[in-house]
């Protein structure tokens, strides 16, 4: 699951909920400093960037599929 706006509020809560339930989540946000709080749980891949930007889309897709980016 790719979750945008993951560095705060509802996005962060969604990432934590997915991780707590054993699912993989790709946390994507332009606020990279907020993503640092999500880097610990297993199954959470973080990617700083804007999903509307072409250069971010391939990384977000790989993170969501494989869960390997941190």
C-alpha positions in Angstrom: 0.0 0.0 0.0 1.4 3.4 -1.0 0.3 6.1 1.5 0.8 9.7 0.6 1.0 12.5 3.0 2.4 10.0 5.4 4.6 12.3 7.5 1.7 13.6 9.6 -1.9 13.3 10.8 -4.1 10.8 9.0 -1.4 9.6 6.7 1.0 8.8 9.6 -1.8 7.1 11.5 -2.6 5.0 8.4 1.0 3.9 8.0 1.2 2.9 11.7 -2.1 1.0 11.6 -1.0 -1.0 8.5 2.4 -1.8 10.2 0.7 -2.8 13.5 -1.5 -5.2 11.6 1.4 -6.8 9.8 1.0 -5.2 6.4 3.7 -3.5 4.3 3.3 0.2 3.6 5.2 2.7 1.5 5.1 6.1 3.3 5.6 9.0 0.9 5.7 12.7 1.7 7.5 15.8 0.8 8.2 16.4 4.5 11.2 14.0 4.8 11.9 15.0 8.4 8.4 13.7 9.4 9.1 10.4 7.6 12.0 9.7 9.9 9.5 8.9 12.7 8.1 6.1 10.5 11.4 4.4 9.6 11.4 2.0 12.5 8.5 -0.4 12.1 9.1 -3.5 10.0 7.2 -3.4 6.8 7.4 0.4 6.4 9.4 1.8 3.5 9.8 5.6 3.4 10.3 7.8 0.4 10.7 11.6 0.4 9.1 13.3 -2.6 6.0 14.6 -4.3 4.0 11.8 -5.9 2.8 14.2 -8.5 6.5 14.6 -9.7 7.5 12.2 -12.4 10.8 11.4 -10.7 9.1 10.2 -7.5 6.5 7.9 -9.1 8.9 5.0 -9.9 10.3 5.0 -6.4 6.9 5.1 -4.8 5.8 2.1 -6.9 8.9 0.1 -6.0 8.5 0.9 -2.3 4.9 -0.1 -2.3 5.4 -3.3 -4.2 8.6 -4.6 -2.6 8.7 -2.6 0.7 12.5 -2.3 0.3 13.1 1.5 0.3 14.1 3.3 3.5 
